[in-house]
């Protein structure tokens, strides 16, 4: 299990990059990985929101929980 301090550390790290452009790799299982680029727009107690800026629907938003990062279901990389 994860400790509360681990989740809070991830939340703090995400909160520091609000407004930054990021690359998000989402593991969907069975060797399926979805890669998106967007901007971290909001941070809430249990989730954070990324606004996508590419693809067929560029104004789409996706949300992830902080435990998604801890379980390696989602990987976030800052874009320059």
Secondary structure, 3 states (H helix, E strand, C coil): CCCHHHHHHHHHHHHHCCCCEEEEEEEEECCEEEEEEEEEEEECCCEEEEEECCCCCCCCEEEEEHHHHHCCCEEEEECC
